Amino acid sequence: MQRILPTVMVWGLLLLFSGCSSTIGNLQEYMPAPLRKTEFMPSNEALHQAKTKVILVRLNNGGNKVAQRADLAQVLNTSLIGILASDGSVELIDRSVDARLNEEIKLHEFSRQEEDVTSALRLASYAVKGDIATATFASRYVKARVWYDKKGTVHRTPAYFVYTARVNGVLSVYEIPSMKLLKSFEFYGNSSYTKESRYPERFNAELVQQAGRNGIYNVQMKLKRLFAPKGYILYKRVRDDTVIYEVSLGALDGLQEGDDVTIFRKERFRNPISNEETLREITIASGHVSEIVHPHSTWIILDEMQAGYDICLGDYMKKRYSSWY
């Protein structure tokens, strides 16, 4: 059944379950309940591909002299790998294909046509390509100062230098194999410190590196939300007002007790003007991971449900990353 709801109303229509619990307890006390199939059921390949497979096209310093002196690209690559692999939900595949993938992206950007890619590249679903736009290091001299307070006591502030580093760039996410640009995230970071001295430091590579790391950390939540793996609804159980569902993601896929999750559905949308039909991802519910977490499956407790919807076999969920992560 087709439902057309404005995006701004999605969460406004959510109903809070008054009987929801933070834990399940005895699973046998919950009665199995039927699930009707969603219209767009996942393929066997999608069902068994829990981790999101990503290729990182390594950044390079290009012609930026500050980036070159600080070996900034290597530091940012290490930071990106750490962020993507931090919770086990992303699988970074053979990065030796970086150069070939970079050429594929360039070909697509020029031709705007989907190119055939190698089988190695087809193992991934996404590629992340980064570019360092600017990297700067600057110093500012602050003269010594002598001043008197109201009691006539003399105070002296020695001369010092303020050192500041700034780095900004862009991370672009491409879909494989189409090489379609999905998202671009601009990253910006800075770092500074002061040092009492009458003579300046000529350069501080560590300060530039920290500015770059800060910039990458500022966009980590956007990357995690985009690459959050899908877990599909498998089973439903009910006890009183508490509804729980088993999903096809578990501890080895990055889930742990207490994680917040969002449940989605694919639905058809027909444009009333052009009569064109497209698919949309609809948010239908939210919940959290219970204490019953297996290696590759988990029971989640439903917290909120959008009015007019029920959860179907084959609907999917993603871990919800908050800004405090």
C-alpha positions as CSV (number, residue, x, y, z in Angstrom):
1,M,0.0,0.0,0.0
2,Q,1.4,3.4,-0.9
3,R,1.7,6.0,1.7
4,I,2.8,9.6,1.0
5,L,3.9,11.5,4.2
6,P,5.9,14.8,4.3
7,T,9.3,14.3,5.8
8,V,8.7,16.9,8.5
9,M,5.8,14.8,9.7
10,V,7.6,11.5,10.0
11,W,8.7,11.7,13.6
12,G,5.8,13.9,14.5
13,L,3.5,10.9,14.0
14,L,5.5,8.6,16.2
15,L,3.6,6.9,19.1
16,L,5.5,6.1,22.2
17,F,5.0,2.6,23.6
18,S,4.1,3.0,27.2
19,G,5.1,-0.6,28.1
20,C,8.6,-0.6,26.6
21,S,11.5,-2.0,28.6
22,S,15.2,-1.6,28.4
23,T,15.9,-5.4,28.7
24,I,14.1,-8.5,27.6
25,G,14.7,-10.9,30.4
26,N,13.3,-14.4,29.7
27,L,12.9,-14.7,25.9
28,Q,10.5,-17.6,26.3
29,E,7.9,-15.3,27.9
30,Y,7.5,-13.6,24.6
31,M,5.0,-15.2,22.2
32,P,6.0,-15.5,18.5
33,A,4.0,-13.3,16.2
34,P,3.4,-13.4,12.5
35,L,5.2,-11.0,10.1
36,R,3.9,-10.2,6.6
37,K,6.6,-9.7,3.9
38,T,7.7,-6.3,2.8
39,E,7.3,-5.5,-0.9
40,F,11.0,-5.3,-1.5
41,M,12.6,-8.3,0.1
42,P,16.4,-8.4,0.4
43,S,18.4,-10.7,-1.8
44,N,20.4,-13.6,-0.3
45,E,23.6,-11.7,-1.0
46,A,22.3,-8.6,0.9
47,L,21.1,-10.7,3.8
48,H,24.5,-12.3,4.3
49,Q,26.6,-9.1,3.7
50,A,26.4,-7.6,7.1
51,K,29.5,-5.4,7.0
52,T,29.6,-2.4,4.6
53,K,32.6,-2.9,2.3
54,V,34.6,0.2,1.6
55,I,37.7,1.1,-0.4
56,L,39.7,4.0,0.8
57,V,41.5,5.9,-2.0
58,R,44.4,7.2,0.0
59,L,44.9,10.9,0.2
60,N,48.1,12.5,-1.1
61,N,49.8,15.8,-0.2
62,G,49.7,17.1,-3.8
63,G,51.6,20.3,-4.2
64,N,51.0,21.7,-0.7
65,K,54.4,22.3,0.8
66,V,53.0,22.5,4.4
67,A,51.2,19.1,3.9
68,Q,54.4,17.7,2.4
69,R,56.6,18.8,5.3
70,A,54.2,17.4,7.9
71,D,53.5,14.2,5.9
72,L,49.9,15.1,6.4
73,A,48.3,12.7,4.0
74,Q,49.8,9.7,5.8
75,V,48.4,10.9,9.1
76,L,44.9,11.6,7.6
77,N,44.9,8.1,6.0
78,T,45.7,6.5,9.3
79,S,42.9,8.5,11.0
80,L,40.3,7.5,8.3
81,I,41.2,3.9,8.6
82,G,40.8,4.0,12.3
83,I,37.4,5.7,12.1
84,L,36.0,3.4,9.5
85,A,37.3,0.2,11.2
86,S,36.6,1.4,14.8
87,D,33.4,-0.6,15.6
88,G,33.6,-3.6,13.2
89,S,30.7,-2.5,11.0
90,V,32.9,-1.5,8.0
91,E,35.2,-3.9,6.1
92,L,38.1,-2.2,4.3
93,I,39.0,-4.4,1.4
94,D,42.2,-4.7,-0.6
95,R,43.6,-1.2,-0.7
96,S,46.1,-2.1,-3.4
97,V,43.4,-1.2,-5.9
98,D,43.6,2.5,-4.9
99,A,45.3,3.6,-8.1
100,R,43.0,1.7,-10.4
101,L,39.9,3.0,-8.6
102,N,41.2,6.6,-8.7
103,E,41.5,6.2,-12.5
104,E,38.0,4.8,-12.7
105,I,36.6,7.8,-10.8
106,K,38.4,10.2,-13.1
107,L,37.1,8.4,-16.1
108,H,33.5,8.6,-14.8
109,E,33.9,12.3,-13.9
110,F,35.0,13.1,-17.4
111,S,32.7,10.8,-19.4
112,R,29.6,10.8,-17.1
113,Q,29.1,7.2,-18.1
114,E,29.1,4.0,-16.0
115,E,32.4,2.3,-16.7
116,D,33.1,-1.4,-16.3
117,V,35.2,-2.0,-13.3
118,T,37.5,-4.8,-12.3
119,S,36.2,-7.7,-10.2
120,A,38.4,-6.6,-7.3
121,L,36.6,-3.3,-7.2
122,R,33.2,-4.9,-7.3
123,L,33.9,-6.5,-4.0
124,A,33.2,-3.1,-2.4
125,S,30.0,-1.1,-2.2
126,Y,31.5,2.3,-1.7
127,A,34.8,4.2,-2.2
128,V,36.0,7.1,-0.2
129,K,38.3,9.6,-2.0
130,G,39.9,12.5,-0.1
131,D,41.6,15.7,-1.2
132,I,43.6,18.1,0.9
133,A,42.6,21.6,-0.2
134,T,44.8,23.8,2.1
135,A,47.2,23.3,5.0
136,T,48.8,26.3,6.7
137,F,51.2,27.0,9.6
138,A,51.5,30.5,11.0
139,S,53.0,32.2,14.0
140,R,52.1,35.5,15.8
141,Y,54.4,37.4,18.1
142,V,53.0,38.9,21.3
143,K,55.4,41.5,22.9
144,A,56.3,41.4,26.6
145,R,53.9,43.5,28.7
146,V,54.3,45.4,32.0
147,W,51.2,46.7,33.8
148,Y,50.0,47.9,37.2
149,D,46.9,46.9,39.1
150,K,44.8,49.2,41.2
151,K,47.1,48.7,44.2
152,G,50.1,49.7,42.2
153,T,51.6,46.2,42.1
154,V,53.6,45.6,38.9
155,H,52.9,42.7,36.7
156,R,55.0,41.4,33.9
157,T,53.9,39.1,31.0
158,P,56.8,37.7,29.1
159,A,56.9,37.7,25.3
160,Y,55.4,34.7,23.6
161,F,54.4,33.3,20.2
162,V,51.0,31.9,19.2
163,Y,51.3,29.1,16.7
164,T,48.3,28.1,14.6
165,A,47.8,25.3,12.0
166,R,44.7,25.0,9.8
167,V,43.8,22.1,7.4
168,N,40.7,21.7,5.2
169,G,39.7,19.4,2.4
170,V,36.9,17.2,1.0
171,L,36.0,13.6,1.4
172,S,33.9,12.3,-1.5
173,V,31.9,9.0,-1.3
174,Y,31.3,7.1,-4.5
175,E,29.0,4.2,-5.1
176,I,30.5,1.1,-6.8
177,P,30.3,0.0,-9.5
178,S,28.4,3.0,-10.9
179,M,31.1,5.5,-9.7
180,K,28.2,7.8,-8.9
181,L,29.1,10.5,-6.4
182,L,26.8,10.0,-3.4
183,K,28.0,12.5,-0.8
184,S,30.8,15.1,-0.3
185,F,31.9,16.1,3.2
186,E,34.1,19.1,3.7
187,F,36.4,18.7,6.6
188,Y,38.1,21.6,8.5
189,G,40.3,21.5,11.6
190,N,42.7,23.7,13.4
191,S,45.1,23.5,16.3
192,S,47.1,26.1,18.2
193,Y,49.4,26.6,21.2
194,T,51.5,29.3,22.8
195,K,55.1,29.3,23.9
196,E,57.1,31.8,25.8
197,S,60.0,32.9,23.6
198,R,61.6,35.8,21.8
199,Y,62.4,33.6,18.8
200,P,59.9,31.8,16.6
201,E,59.8,28.1,15.7
202,R,60.1,27.7,11.9
203,F,57.7,24.8,11.7
204,N,55.8,22.3,13.8
205,A,54.7,19.2,11.9
206,E,52.8,17.8,14.9
207,L,50.6,20.9,15.1
208,V,49.7,20.6,11.4
209,Q,49.0,16.9,11.9
210,Q,46.7,17.5,14.9
211,A,44.7,20.1,12.9
212,G,44.2,17.5,10.1
213,R,43.1,14.9,12.6
214,N,40.6,17.3,14.1
215,G,39.2,18.0,10.7
216,I,38.7,14.3,10.0
217,Y,37.1,13.7,13.4
218,N,34.6,16.5,12.7
219,V,33.1,14.5,9.9
220,Q,33.4,11.0,11.4
221,M,29.7,10.9,12.4
222,K,28.6,11.6,8.8
223,L,30.7,8.8,7.5
224,K,29.5,6.4,10.2
225,R,25.8,7.2,9.5
226,L,26.3,6.7,5.7
227,F,28.2,3.4,6.1
228,A,26.1,1.9,8.9
229,P,25.3,-1.7,7.8
230,K,21.8,-2.9,7.3
231,G,20.3,-5.6,9.5
232,Y,17.0,-7.2,8.3
233,I,14.0,-8.0,10.4
234,L,13.7,-11.8,10.8
235,Y,11.3,-12.6,13.7
236,K,8.8,-10.9,16.0
237,R,7.8,-11.7,19.6
238,V,5.3,-9.9,21.9
239,R,4.7,-9.8,25.6
240,D,2.0,-7.4,26.9
241,D,2.9,-4.0,25.3
242,T,6.5,-4.9,24.6
243,V,7.4,-5.8,21.0
244,I,10.8,-7.3,20.2
245,Y,12.4,-8.2,16.8
246,E,15.3,-10.4,15.9
247,V,17.6,-8.8,13.2
248,S,20.4,-10.1,11.1
249,L,23.2,-8.1,12.8
250,G,25.1,-8.9,15.9
251,A,28.2,-8.3,18.0
252,L,30.6,-9.1,15.2
253,D,28.9,-6.6,13.0
254,G,29.3,-3.7,15.5
255,L,26.2,-3.9,17.6
256,Q,26.2,-3.9,21.4
257,E,23.6,-3.7,24.2
258,G,22.0,-0.2,24.5
259,D,22.7,0.9,20.9
260,D,19.9,3.0,19.4
261,V,18.6,1.7,16.0
262,T,16.3,3.1,13.3
263,I,14.0,0.9,11.2
264,F,13.4,1.7,7.6
265,R,11.3,0.5,4.6
266,K,11.5,1.0,0.9
267,E,8.3,2.3,-0.6
268,R,7.1,3.3,-4.0
269,F,6.4,7.0,-4.6
270,R,4.6,8.2,-7.7
271,N,5.1,11.9,-8.7
272,P,1.6,13.3,-9.1
273,I,2.8,15.7,-11.9
274,S,5.2,13.6,-14.0
275,N,3.6,10.2,-13.0
276,E,7.2,8.9,-12.6
277,E,7.7,6.2,-10.0
278,T,10.7,6.1,-7.7
279,L,11.7,4.3,-4.5
280,R,12.0,6.1,-1.2
281,E,13.5,5.1,2.1
282,I,10.9,5.7,4.9
283,T,11.6,5.8,8.6
284,I,9.0,3.7,10.3
285,A,10.2,3.0,13.8
286,S,13.0,3.2,16.4
287,G,14.3,1.0,19.1
288,H,17.4,-0.2,21.0
289,V,19.6,-3.3,21.2
290,S,18.6,-5.6,24.1
291,E,20.9,-7.7,26.3
292,I,20.4,-10.6,23.9
293,V,23.3,-10.1,21.4
294,H,24.6,-13.0,19.4
295,P,27.6,-12.9,17.0
296,H,25.4,-12.3,13.9
297,S,21.9,-11.7,15.2
298,T,20.4,-9.5,17.9
299,W,17.0,-8.9,19.5
300,I,16.0,-5.3,19.5
301,I,13.2,-3.7,21.6
302,L,10.8,-1.4,19.8
303,D,10.5,2.0,21.4
304,E,8.5,4.1,18.9
305,M,6.4,3.4,15.9
306,Q,5.2,5.7,13.2
307,A,1.4,5.8,13.1
308,G,-0.2,3.8,10.2
309,Y,2.7,1.4,9.8
310,D,3.7,-2.0,11.0
311,I,7.1,-3.7,10.8
312,C,7.4,-6.4,8.1
313,L,9.7,-9.3,7.4
314,G,12.5,-7.9,5.3
315,D,12.4,-4.3,6.6
316,Y,15.8,-3.1,7.7
317,M,17.5,-1.3,10.5
318,K,20.7,0.7,11.0
319,K,22.6,1.7,14.1
320,R,21.9,5.3,15.0
321,Y,25.0,7.3,15.8
322,S,24.5,10.4,18.0
323,S,26.6,13.5,17.9
324,W,28.1,12.5,21.3
325,Y,29.6,9.3,19.8
